[in-house]
């Protein structure tokens, strides 16, 4: 079940976040006047932007999306987006599958919902997918190299020492060993019979 949730999470986060990131990147470039440095992203032209137009950019099937800074902006969005999705989902297979399913869902969205004729050319319309795959793989390798950093490790780095007895991995919900009551939080006492749970959990 957890695996299925990871796959759904990866697809959902990718599908939703990429259009938002592209608009944010356009806004940042506009507000910082990056055009002075030759970085001109032409997604926004002073009028409301339709979501299907943004999706066409993300698929690199809009001719304008292949020009200059626009192309690099789309690649950056796929890179940044999938880096964060990979870091959030923490499941390499789910993230990789999510990249391709997101791409496929964008095509389905355009063709079925907007009746837009999607014509793809290889490799021109797949550069962003390659970027997502490469960045996700790098995020996975980085996390693997760093190892699993727990909340207690972070506290230790901040100079806060937590006794070893309290660094116990506890699965919620719990059951009281005395009366069998269901406990939905890591509490000290059982809400039903008053048993001191710390004696059992931390001893």
C-alpha positions in Angstrom: 0.0 0.0 0.0 2.8 2.4 0.9 4.4 1.8 -2.6 1.1 2.6 -4.3 0.9 5.8 -2.3 4.4 6.8 -3.3 3.6 6.3 -7.0 0.4 8.4 -6.6 2.3 11.1 -4.6 5.0 11.3 -7.3 2.6 11.7 -10.2 0.3 14.1 -8.3 3.2 16.4 -7.1 4.8 16.4 -10.5 1.6 17.0 -12.5 0.6 19.9 -10.2 3.9 21.5 -9.3 5.5 21.9 -12.8 3.0 24.4 -14.2 3.1 26.4 -11.0 6.9 26.4 -11.0 7.0 27.7 -14.6 4.7 30.6 -13.7 6.8 31.4 -10.6 10.0 31.3 -12.7 8.4 33.7 -15.3 7.4 36.0 -12.4 10.9 36.0 -10.8 12.6 36.7 -14.2 10.1 39.5 -14.8 10.5 41.1 -11.3 14.3 40.9 -11.3 14.4 42.4 -14.8 16.6 39.5 -16.0 16.0 40.6 -19.6 18.8 43.1 -19.0 21.1 40.1 -19.0 19.5 38.5 -22.0 17.3 36.2 -20.0 13.9 36.8 -21.5 11.1 34.4 -20.7 8.0 35.1 -22.9 5.4 32.9 -21.3 3.5 35.9 -19.9 2.5 38.6 -22.3 0.3 40.8 -20.1 -2.8 38.6 -20.5 -4.1 35.7 -18.4 -2.3 32.4 -19.2 -4.4 29.3 -20.0 -3.2 26.2 -18.3 -3.2 24.3 -21.6 -0.7 26.8 -23.0 1.6 26.3 -20.0 1.3 22.5 -20.5 2.3 22.9 -24.2 5.4 24.8 -22.9 6.2 22.0 -20.5 6.0 19.4 -23.3 8.1 21.7 -25.5 5.5 21.5 -28.3 4.8 25.2 -28.3 7.3 26.7 -30.9 8.0 29.6 -28.6 9.1 27.3 -25.7 12.0 26.1 -27.8 13.5 29.6 -28.2 16.4 30.9 -26.1 15.8 31.4 -22.4 12.3 29.8 -22.7 13.9 26.4 -23.5 16.3 26.7 -20.5 13.4 27.8 -18.2 11.4 24.7 -19.1 14.4 22.5 -18.4 15.1 24.3 -15.1 11.4 23.7 -14.1 11.6 20.0 -14.8 14.9 19.8 -13.0 13.9 21.8 -9.9 10.4 20.2 -9.7 11.6 16.6 -9.9 14.5 17.3 -7.5 12.0 18.3 -4.8 9.5 15.5 -5.7 12.3 12.9 -5.4 13.4 14.4 -2.1 9.8 14.3 -0.8 8.7 10.9 -2.1 12.1 9.1 -1.3 11.2 6.2 -3.6 13.4 6.0 -6.7 11.2 3.8 -8.8 8.1 5.8 -7.9 9.8 9.1 -8.9 11.1 7.7 -12.2 7.7 6.3 -13.0 6.1 9.6 -12.0 8.2 11.6 -14.5 6.9 9.5 -17.4 3.4 9.3 -16.2 3.3 13.1 -15.7 4.5 13.5 -19.2 1.8 11.1 -20.5 -0.9 12.8 -18.4 0.0 16.1 -19.9 -0.5 14.6 -23.4 -3.8 13.0 -22.4 -5.0 16.3 -20.9 -4.2 18.2 -24.1 -5.6 15.6 -26.5 -8.7 14.5 -24.7 -9.8 17.6 -22.8 -8.7 20.3 -25.2 -8.7 18.2 -28.4 -5.2 19.5 -29.2 -3.3 17.5 -31.7 -0.1 16.6 -30.0 2.8 15.9 -32.3 6.1 14.8 -30.6 9.5 14.6 -32.1 12.5 12.7 -30.7 14.6 14.0 -29.0 13.4 17.6 -29.2 10.3 17.1 -27.2 12.0 14.8 -24.6 14.9 17.0 -23.4 12.9 17.9 -20.3 12.2 14.3 -19.5 15.9 13.5 -19.6 16.5 16.5 -17.3 13.9 15.1 -14.8 15.4 11.6 -14.9 19.0 12.9 -14.4 18.1 15.3 -11.5 16.0 12.6 -9.8 18.8 10.1 -10.0 21.2 12.7 -8.6 18.8 13.5 -5.7 18.6 9.7 -5.0 22.4 9.3 -5.0 22.7 12.4 -2.8 20.2 11.1 -0.2 21.8 7.6 -0.3 25.3 9.1 0.3 24.1 11.2 3.2 22.3 8.3 4.8 19.1 8.5 6.9 19.2 11.6 9.1 16.7 11.3 11.9 15.1 14.1 13.9 17.4 13.2 16.8 20.4 13.6 14.6 19.3 17.1 13.7 18.8 18.0 17.4 22.3 16.7 18.1 23.7 18.9 15.4 21.9 21.8 17.0 23.6 21.0 20.3 20.5 19.4 21.9 21.2 16.0 23.5 18.2 13.6 23.9 18.8 10.5 26.1 19.2 7.3 24.2 16.3 5.8 26.2 13.9 8.2 24.5 15.2 7.6 20.9 12.8 4.8 20.3 11.1 4.2 16.9 7.4 3.9 17.9 4.7 2.9 15.5 1.4 4.8 15.9 -1.3 3.7 16.8 -0.3 1.8 20.0 -2.2 -0.6 22.2 -2.0 -0.4 25.9 -0.4 -3.6 27.3 -2.7 -3.6 30.3 -6.2 -2.9 28.9 -5.7 -3.0 25.2 -7.0 0.5 24.5 -6.1 2.1 21.2 -3.6 5.0 21.6 -3.5 7.4 18.6 -0.5 9.4 19.9 2.8 8.7 21.8 1.4 9.6 25.2 2.8 9.0 28.7 -0.3 7.4 30.2 -3.0 5.3 28.8 -6.2 7.4 28.5 -8.4 4.4 29.7 -6.6 2.7 32.6 -3.9 5.3 33.4 -0.9 2.8 33.0 2.5 4.5 32.7 3.4 3.7 29.1 6.9 5.0 29.4 7.9 2.1 31.6 7.1 -0.2 28.7 8.3 1.9 25.8 11.5 3.3 27.1 12.7 0.6 29.4 
